[in-house]
Amino acid sequence: MKTLNGKYIKLRALEPEDLEFVLEIENNESIWHLSNTQTPFSRFVIKQYLENAHKDIFEVKQLRLMICDINETSLGLIDIFDFDFKNKRAGVGIVIKDVKNRGKGFGDEALQLLVNYSFTHLGLHQLYCNISEDNQASIQLFSKIGFKKIGLKKDWNFNNGTFNNEYLFQLIKQ
């Protein structure tokens, strides 16, 4: 699909062969706070998830895509969640797995491709994301693509014994 191909990366559907990659991300405790995960996922559960990943976004209300470089190397995942067709909006999340691949523009290009896909193919009017107040890399990424900070949720998430604030960002189709 041309819409999901960029200059340096492409977004593609998940494959059964992605099991180990997805399992590593989902079981990486250092990022659990980003998705409010509390417990690890089993290989069996991730395998079942991948077997059902082909289901239509209109049915399951989410879409997860693999972020790959031009050599087909998997770099990360980008998600559309809480897909609300009636109100034409959805949430967005992104993770680049290895720290060495962060800050190289892969996230920028992946997010821009997803935004374009969401507005042109899914007919959405707006996208939103929730970002911890201390996650400067994500704040910078989403701001660069045009998302606007529209609110602060005080003491929103409890992590490592403390409450943390979370920003709500929004991008409305122009």
VENKAPE-V727064 format. One line per field, one symbol per residue. phi: phi as a letter, one per 30 degrees, with the letter a starting at -180 (. if undefined). burial: # if it has 24 or more other ideal C-beta (glycine too) atoms within 12 Angstrom, else .. Layout:
phi = ???
burial = ???
//
This chain:
phi = .ddcccdcbbcbddbeddedddedddcdedceddchdcbdcdedddddeddcddddeddciabcbdcbddciddcabbbcbhdbdechbadbbbbcdcedcdicjddedddddddeddddccidcabbbcbeeccdddededdddjdcdcabcdhdbcbhibdbdbdccbbcdc
burial = ...#.#..####.#...##.##..##.#..#.###.....#....#..##..#...#....########....########.#.....#########....#...##############..#.#.########.#..##.##..#.#.#.......#.#....#.######...
//
